[in-house]
């Protein structure tokens, strides 16, 4: 872990804050198999009804399923609905 990241983690611990808030990490919240909420994404790489690829710090999140739809996208948040079969994370340290 780089010195800057260690410092951010220590500050988060001292202030009792979630580490992802200060470290620019992504967060996935899955509700059942039909709803996925992503925070701190960097954008959509590929968008198809059976495959959505998202850029995150240091890699990608790959969502596979059926009838996948992005319901809303904000600067750093996204909500996906549909039949979610798999979620993969690639390229992270």
N, CA, C and O atoms as a GROMACS GRO file, in nm:
protein
  372
    1UNK      N    1   0.085  -0.116   0.000
    1UNK     CA    2   0.000   0.000   0.000
    1UNK      C    3   0.090   0.124   0.000
    1UNK      O    4   0.186   0.131   0.078
    2UNK      N    5   0.061   0.220  -0.085
    2UNK     CA    6   0.141   0.342  -0.095
    2UNK      C    7   0.126   0.427   0.030
    2UNK      O    8   0.028   0.415   0.104
    3UNK      N    9   0.224   0.514   0.053
    3UNK     CA   10   0.225   0.597   0.173
    3UNK      C   11   0.099   0.682   0.183
    3UNK      O   12   0.041   0.694   0.292
    4UNK      N   13   0.055   0.742   0.072
    4UNK     CA   14  -0.065   0.824   0.072
    4UNK      C   15  -0.190   0.745   0.108
    4UNK      O   16  -0.277   0.794   0.179
    5UNK      N   17  -0.197   0.623   0.059
    5UNK     CA   18  -0.313   0.538   0.089
    5UNK      C   19  -0.313   0.496   0.235
    5UNK      O   20  -0.419   0.487   0.297
    6UNK      N   21  -0.196   0.469   0.290
    6UNK     CA   22  -0.186   0.434   0.432
    6UNK      C   23  -0.233   0.550   0.519
    6UNK      O   24  -0.302   0.531   0.619
    7UNK      N   25  -0.194   0.671   0.480
    7UNK     CA   26  -0.234   0.790   0.554
    7UNK      C   27  -0.386   0.807   0.550
    7UNK      O   28  -0.448   0.835   0.652
    8UNK      N   29  -0.445   0.791   0.432
    8UNK     CA   30  -0.591   0.802   0.419
    8UNK      C   31  -0.661   0.696   0.504
    8UNK      O   32  -0.761   0.726   0.569
    9UNK      N   33  -0.609   0.575   0.505
    9UNK     CA   34  -0.669   0.467   0.585
    9UNK      C   35  -0.660   0.500   0.733
    9UNK      O   36  -0.755   0.476   0.808
   10UNK      N   37  -0.548   0.555   0.776
   10UNK     CA   38  -0.531   0.590   0.917
   10UNK      C   39  -0.626   0.703   0.956
   10UNK      O   40  -0.687   0.698   1.064
   11UNK      N   41  -0.641   0.804   0.870
   11UNK     CA   42  -0.734   0.915   0.897
   11UNK      C   43  -0.876   0.861   0.905
   11UNK      O   44  -0.953   0.900   0.994
   12UNK      N   45  -0.913   0.772   0.814
   12UNK     CA   46  -1.047   0.713   0.816
   12UNK      C   47  -1.070   0.637   0.947
   12UNK      O   48  -1.179   0.645   1.004
   13UNK      N   49  -0.969   0.565   0.994
   13UNK     CA   50  -0.983   0.491   1.120
   13UNK      C   51  -0.998   0.586   1.238
   13UNK      O   52  -1.082   0.565   1.325
   14UNK      N   53  -0.916   0.691   1.241
   14UNK     CA   54  -0.921   0.786   1.352
   14UNK      C   55  -1.056   0.857   1.357
   14UNK      O   56  -1.114   0.874   1.464
   15UNK      N   57  -1.106   0.898   1.240
   15UNK     CA   58  -1.234   0.971   1.234
   15UNK      C   59  -1.355   0.878   1.227
   15UNK      O   60  -1.469   0.924   1.220
   16UNK      N   61  -1.329   0.747   1.230
   16UNK     CA   62  -1.434   0.647   1.222
   16UNK      C   63  -1.520   0.665   1.096
   16UNK      O   64  -1.643   0.663   1.102
   17UNK      N   65  -1.453   0.683   0.983
   17UNK     CA   66  -1.518   0.697   0.853
   17UNK      C   67  -1.492   0.572   0.771
   17UNK      O   68  -1.392   0.504   0.791
   18UNK      N   69  -1.582   0.540   0.678
   18UNK     CA   70  -1.555   0.427   0.588
   18UNK      C   71  -1.430   0.455   0.505
   18UNK      O   72  -1.414   0.565   0.452
   19UNK      N   73  -1.342   0.357   0.494
   19UNK     CA   74  -1.216   0.376   0.419
   19UNK      C   75  -1.241   0.411   0.273
   19UNK      O   76  -1.166   0.489   0.214
   20UNK      N   77  -1.346   0.354   0.213
   20UNK     CA   78  -1.371   0.381   0.072
   20UNK      C   79  -1.404   0.527   0.047
   20UNK      O   80  -1.383   0.576  -0.064
   21UNK      N   81  -1.454   0.598   0.145
   21UNK     CA   82  -1.487   0.739   0.131
   21UNK      C   83  -1.362   0.822   0.103
   21UNK      O   84  -1.364   0.909   0.016
   22UNK      N   85  -1.255   0.796   0.175
   22UNK     CA   86  -1.133   0.873   0.158
   22UNK      C   87  -1.038   0.815   0.053
   22UNK      O   88  -0.960   0.888  -0.006
   23UNK      N   89  -1.046   0.687   0.030
   23UNK     CA   90  -0.950   0.622  -0.060
   23UNK      C   91  -1.001   0.612  -0.204
   23UNK      O   92  -0.932   0.553  -0.288
   24UNK      N   93  -1.117   0.667  -0.235
   24UNK     CA   94  -1.173   0.664  -0.370
   24UNK      C   95  -1.195   0.520  -0.418
   24UNK      O   96  -1.179   0.492  -0.537
   25UNK      N   97  -1.232   0.431  -0.328
   25UNK     CA   98  -1.262   0.293  -0.364
   25UNK      C   99  -1.407   0.282  -0.408
   25UNK      O  100  -1.491   0.361  -0.366
   26UNK      N  101  -1.435   0.184  -0.493
   26UNK     CA  102  -1.573   0.164  -0.534
   26UNK      C  103  -1.645   0.079  -0.430
   26UNK      O  104  -1.583   0.006  -0.354
   27UNK      N  105  -1.778   0.091  -0.429
   27UNK     CA  106  -1.860   0.011  -0.338
   27UNK      C  107  -1.975  -0.046  -0.419
   27UNK      O  108  -2.041   0.025  -0.496
   28UNK      N  109  -1.999  -0.176  -0.402
   28UNK     CA  110  -2.110  -0.245  -0.468
   28UNK      C  111  -2.211  -0.286  -0.362
   28UNK      O  112  -2.174  -0.341  -0.258
   29UNK      N  113  -2.338  -0.260  -0.390
   29UNK     CA  114  -2.446  -0.306  -0.303
   29UNK      C  115  -2.542  -0.384  -0.390
   29UNK      O  116  -2.605  -0.328  -0.480
   30UNK      N  117  -2.554  -0.514  -0.364
   30UNK     CA  118  -2.640  -0.602  -0.441
   30UNK      C  119  -2.763  -0.636  -0.358
   30UNK      O  120  -2.751  -0.682  -0.244
   31UNK      N  121  -2.880  -0.614  -0.415
   31UNK     CA  122  -3.006  -0.651  -0.350
   31UNK      C  123  -3.068  -0.765  -0.430
   31UNK      O  124  -3.123  -0.745  -0.538
   32UNK      N  125  -3.058  -0.885  -0.373
   32UNK     CA  126  -3.108  -1.002  -0.445
   32UNK      C  127  -3.027  -1.024  -0.572
   32UNK      O  128  -2.905  -1.004  -0.574
   33UNK      N  129  -3.096  -1.064  -0.678
   33UNK     CA  130  -3.030  -1.083  -0.808
   33UNK      C  131  -3.076  -0.980  -0.909
   33UNK      O  132  -3.045  -0.991  -1.027
   34UNK      N  133  -3.151  -0.879  -0.862
   34UNK     CA  134  -3.211  -0.788  -0.957
   34UNK      C  135  -3.172  -0.642  -0.947
   34UNK      O  136  -3.210  -0.563  -1.033
   35UNK      N  137  -3.098  -0.604  -0.843
   35UNK     CA  138  -3.064  -0.463  -0.826
   35UNK      C  139  -2.919  -0.450  -0.780
   35UNK      O  140  -2.876  -0.518  -0.687
   36UNK      N  141  -2.845  -0.362  -0.846
   36UNK     CA  142  -2.705  -0.338  -0.811
   36UNK      C  143  -2.682  -0.188  -0.807
   36UNK      O  144  -2.713  -0.116  -0.902
   37UNK      N  145  -2.626  -0.141  -0.696
   37UNK     CA  146  -2.593  -0.001  -0.678
   37UNK      C  147  -2.442   0.011  -0.669
   37UNK      O  148  -2.379  -0.056  -0.587
   38UNK      N  149  -2.382   0.095  -0.754
   38UNK     CA  150  -2.237   0.111  -0.758
   38UNK      C  151  -2.202   0.256  -0.722
   38UNK      O  152  -2.257   0.350  -0.779
   39UNK      N  153  -2.110   0.271  -0.628
   39UNK     CA  154  -2.063   0.403  -0.591
   39UNK      C  155  -1.916   0.416  -0.630
   39UNK      O  156  -1.842   0.318  -0.629
   40UNK      N  157  -1.874   0.536  -0.663
   40UNK     CA  158  -1.736   0.570  -0.700
   40UNK      C  159  -1.690   0.500  -0.828
   40UNK      O  160  -1.574   0.460  -0.837
   41UNK      N  161  -1.778   0.486  -0.926
   41UNK     CA  162  -1.737   0.435  -1.056
   41UNK      C  163  -1.676   0.549  -1.137
   41UNK      O  164  -1.693   0.666  -1.103
   42UNK      N  165  -1.606   0.515  -1.242
   42UNK     CA  166  -1.540   0.614  -1.327
   42UNK      C  167  -1.606   0.625  -1.465
   42UNK      O  168  -1.563   0.706  -1.547
   43UNK      N  169  -1.709   0.544  -1.490
   43UNK     CA  170  -1.780   0.552  -1.618
   43UNK      C  171  -1.811   0.415  -1.676
   43UNK      O  172  -1.759   0.313  -1.632
   44UNK      N  173  -1.897   0.418  -1.777
   44UNK     CA  174  -1.938   0.295  -1.847
   44UNK      C  175  -1.842   0.270  -1.963
   44UNK      O  176  -1.818   0.359  -2.045
   45UNK      N  177  -1.789   0.148  -1.969
   45UNK     CA  178  -1.701   0.108  -2.079
   45UNK      C  179  -1.783   0.040  -2.188
   45UNK      O  180  -1.763   0.067  -2.307
   46UNK      N  181  -1.875  -0.048  -2.149
   46UNK     CA  182  -1.957  -0.124  -2.243
   46UNK      C  183  -2.095  -0.143  -2.183
   46UNK      O  184  -2.108  -0.174  -2.064
   47UNK      N  185  -2.198  -0.123  -2.265
   47UNK     CA  186  -2.335  -0.136  -2.217
   47UNK      C  187  -2.416  -0.218  -2.316
   47UNK      O  188  -2.446  -0.172  -2.426
   48UNK      N  189  -2.450  -0.341  -2.277
   48UNK     CA  190  -2.533  -0.432  -2.356
   48UNK      C  191  -2.636  -0.494  -2.263
   48UNK      O  192  -2.617  -0.493  -2.142
   49UNK      N  193  -2.746  -0.549  -2.316
   49UNK     CA  194  -2.849  -0.608  -2.230
   49UNK      C  195  -2.800  -0.727  -2.145
   49UNK      O  196  -2.862  -0.760  -2.043
   50UNK      N  197  -2.690  -0.790  -2.186
   50UNK     CA  198  -2.640  -0.905  -2.109
   50UNK      C  199  -2.502  -0.880  -2.047
   50UNK      O  200  -2.448  -0.969  -1.981
   51UNK      N  201  -2.445  -0.761  -2.067
   51UNK     CA  202  -2.311  -0.731  -2.019
   51UNK      C  203  -2.292  -0.581  -1.999
   51UNK      O  204  -2.316  -0.502  -2.090
   52UNK      N  205  -2.248  -0.543  -1.879
   52UNK     CA  206  -2.213  -0.404  -1.852
   52UNK      C  207  -2.074  -0.403  -1.790
   52UNK      O  208  -2.049  -0.471  -1.690
   53UNK      N  209  -1.984  -0.325  -1.850
   53UNK     CA  210  -1.847  -0.311  -1.799
   53UNK      C  211  -1.831  -0.168  -1.750
   53UNK      O  212  -1.861  -0.072  -1.821
   54UNK      N  213  -1.783  -0.155  -1.625
   54UNK     CA  214  -1.767  -0.024  -1.563
   54UNK      C  215  -1.621  -0.003  -1.526
   54UNK      O  216  -1.552  -0.096  -1.483
   55UNK      N  217  -1.575   0.119  -1.543
   55UNK     CA  218  -1.441   0.155  -1.499
   55UNK      C  219  -1.446   0.195  -1.352
   55UNK      O  220  -1.533   0.272  -1.311
   56UNK      N  221  -1.352   0.142  -1.274
   56UNK     CA  222  -1.335   0.180  -1.134
   56UNK      C  223  -1.186   0.205  -1.112
   56UNK      O  224  -1.104   0.168  -1.196
   57UNK      N  225  -1.153   0.266  -1.002
   57UNK     CA  226  -1.012   0.296  -0.975
   57UNK      C  227  -0.930   0.168  -0.979
   57UNK      O  228  -0.949   0.078  -0.897
   58UNK      N  229  -0.838   0.160  -1.074
   58UNK     CA  230  -0.747   0.046  -1.083
   58UNK      C  231  -0.798  -0.073  -1.160
   58UNK      O  232  -0.728  -0.174  -1.169
   59UNK      N  233  -0.918  -0.067  -1.217
   59UNK     CA  234  -0.967  -0.183  -1.291
   59UNK      C  235  -1.108  -0.167  -1.344
   59UNK      O  236  -1.151  -0.057  -1.378
   60UNK      N  237  -1.178  -0.280  -1.349
   60UNK     CA  238  -1.314  -0.283  -1.404
   60UNK      C  239  -1.404  -0.371  -1.319
   60UNK      O  240  -1.358  -0.465  -1.254
   61UNK      N  241  -1.532  -0.338  -1.322
   61UNK     CA  242  -1.637  -0.425  -1.267
   61UNK      C  243  -1.718  -0.472  -1.387
   61UNK      O  244  -1.761  -0.390  -1.469
   62UNK      N  245  -1.739  -0.603  -1.397
   62UNK     CA  246  -1.812  -0.663  -1.509
   62UNK      C  247  -1.937  -0.728  -1.454
   62UNK      O  248  -1.930  -0.817  -1.368
   63UNK      N  249  -2.052  -0.684  -1.504
   63UNK     CA  250  -2.181  -0.737  -1.461
   63UNK      C  251  -2.240  -0.814  -1.579
   63UNK      O  252  -2.255  -0.760  -1.688
   64UNK      N  253  -2.273  -0.942  -1.556
   64UNK     CA  254  -2.332  -1.026  -1.659
   64UNK      C  255  -2.470  -1.069  -1.613
   64UNK      O  256  -2.493  -1.093  -1.495
   65UNK      N  257  -2.562  -1.079  -1.708
   65UNK     CA  258  -2.696  -1.122  -1.675
   65UNK      C  259  -2.788  -1.111  -1.795
   65UNK      O  260  -2.745  -1.125  -1.909
   66UNK      N  261  -2.916  -1.087  -1.768
   66UNK     CA  262  -3.017  -1.073  -1.875
   66UNK      C  263  -3.101  -0.949  -1.848
   66UNK      O  264  -3.129  -0.914  -1.734
   67UNK      N  265  -3.139  -0.883  -1.956
   67UNK     CA  266  -3.224  -0.763  -1.948
   67UNK      C  267  -3.166  -0.658  -1.854
   67UNK      O  268  -3.240  -0.594  -1.779
   68UNK      N  269  -3.035  -0.640  -1.857
   68UNK     CA  270  -2.970  -0.542  -1.770
   68UNK      C  271  -2.999  -0.401  -1.822
   68UNK      O  272  -2.989  -0.374  -1.941
   69UNK      N  273  -3.035  -0.313  -1.730
   69UNK     CA  274  -3.065  -0.174  -1.765
   69UNK      C  275  -3.004  -0.082  -1.660
   69UNK      O  276  -3.014  -0.108  -1.540
   70UNK      N  277  -2.942   0.023  -1.706
   70UNK     CA  278  -2.894   0.127  -1.614
   70UNK      C  279  -3.013   0.218  -1.590
   70UNK      O  280  -3.062   0.284  -1.681
   71UNK      N  281  -3.058   0.223  -1.465
   71UNK     CA  282  -3.175   0.304  -1.429
   71UNK      C  283  -3.140   0.449  -1.405
   71UNK      O  284  -3.216   0.538  -1.443
   72UNK      N  285  -3.025   0.474  -1.343
   72UNK     CA  286  -2.976   0.611  -1.333
   72UNK      C  287  -2.826   0.612  -1.318
   72UNK      O  288  -2.765   0.519  -1.265
   73UNK      N  289  -2.767   0.722  -1.367
   73UNK     CA  290  -2.622   0.742  -1.357
   73UNK      C  291  -2.600   0.884  -1.309
   73UNK      O  292  -2.650   0.980  -1.368
   74UNK      N  293  -2.524   0.897  -1.203
   74UNK     CA  294  -2.480   1.027  -1.156
   74UNK      C  295  -2.328   1.030  -1.168
   74UNK      O  296  -2.269   0.933  -1.215
   75UNK      N  297  -2.267   1.136  -1.126
   75UNK     CA  298  -2.122   1.151  -1.140
   75UNK      C  299  -2.047   1.030  -1.087
   75UNK      O  300  -1.955   0.982  -1.153
   76UNK      N  301  -2.084   0.981  -0.969
   76UNK     CA  302  -2.010   0.870  -0.909
   76UNK      C  303  -2.100   0.756  -0.864
   76UNK      O  304  -2.053   0.664  -0.796
   77UNK      N  305  -2.227   0.759  -0.901
   77UNK     CA  306  -2.321   0.655  -0.858
   77UNK      C  307  -2.398   0.602  -0.978
   77UNK      O  308  -2.426   0.674  -1.074
   78UNK      N  309  -2.433   0.474  -0.971
   78UNK     CA  310  -2.509   0.411  -1.078
   78UNK      C  311  -2.597   0.301  -1.019
   78UNK      O  312  -2.560   0.233  -0.923
   79UNK      N  313  -2.714   0.285  -1.078
   79UNK     CA  314  -2.810   0.183  -1.035
   79UNK      C  315  -2.844   0.097  -1.155
   79UNK      O  316  -2.890   0.148  -1.258
   80UNK      N  317  -2.824  -0.035  -1.142
   80UNK     CA  318  -2.850  -0.130  -1.251
   80UNK      C  319  -2.959  -0.225  -1.207
   80UNK      O  320  -2.959  -0.273  -1.093
   81UNK      N  321  -3.053  -0.253  -1.297
   81UNK     CA  322  -3.159  -0.352  -1.272
   81UNK      C  323  -3.156  -0.458  -1.381
   81UNK      O  324  -3.104  -0.434  -1.490
   82UNK      N  325  -3.212  -0.573  -1.351
   82UNK     CA  326  -3.221  -0.684  -1.445
   82UNK      C  327  -3.186  -0.813  -1.373
   82UNK      O  328  -3.173  -0.814  -1.250
   83UNK      N  329  -3.173  -0.920  -1.447
   83UNK     CA  330  -3.133  -1.048  -1.390
   83UNK      C  331  -2.981  -1.053  -1.383
   83UNK      O  332  -2.915  -1.074  -1.485
   84UNK      N  333  -2.924  -1.033  -1.265
   84UNK     CA  334  -2.779  -1.030  -1.247
   84UNK      C  335  -2.732  -1.171  -1.215
   84UNK      O  336  -2.768  -1.228  -1.112
   85UNK      N  337  -2.650  -1.225  -1.304
   85UNK     CA  338  -2.598  -1.361  -1.285
   85UNK      C  339  -2.460  -1.360  -1.220
   85UNK      O  340  -2.435  -1.438  -1.128
   86UNK      N  341  -2.369  -1.273  -1.267
   86UNK     CA  342  -2.235  -1.268  -1.210
   86UNK      C  343  -2.186  -1.124  -1.203
   86UNK      O  344  -2.224  -1.038  -1.282
   87UNK      N  345  -2.098  -1.100  -1.105
   87UNK     CA  346  -2.026  -0.974  -1.094
   87UNK      C  347  -1.880  -1.010  -1.080
   87UNK      O  348  -1.842  -1.085  -0.990
   88UNK      N  349  -1.797  -0.956  -1.168
   88UNK     CA  350  -1.653  -0.983  -1.166
   88UNK      C  351  -1.578  -0.853  -1.146
   88UNK      O  352  -1.622  -0.747  -1.190
   89UNK      N  353  -1.464  -0.863  -1.081
   89UNK     CA  354  -1.375  -0.748  -1.063
   89UNK      C  355  -1.241  -0.786  -1.125
   89UNK      O  356  -1.185  -0.890  -1.092
   90UNK      N  357  -1.190  -0.702  -1.215
   90UNK     CA  358  -1.065  -0.732  -1.285
   90UNK      C  359  -0.967  -0.617  -1.271
   90UNK      O  360  -1.006  -0.500  -1.265
   91UNK      N  361  -0.839  -0.652  -1.265
   91UNK     CA  362  -0.732  -0.556  -1.275
   91UNK      C  363  -0.698  -0.477  -1.152
   91UNK      O  364  -0.616  -0.385  -1.160
   92UNK      N  365  -0.756  -0.506  -1.038
   92UNK     CA  366  -0.726  -0.430  -0.917
   92UNK      C  367  -0.597  -0.482  -0.854
   92UNK      O  368  -0.562  -0.599  -0.869
   93UNK      N  369  -0.529  -0.395  -0.784
   93UNK     CA  370  -0.404  -0.434  -0.717
   93UNK      C  371  -0.430  -0.530  -0.604
   93UNK      O  372  -0.336  -0.573  -0.537
   0.00000   0.00000   0.00000
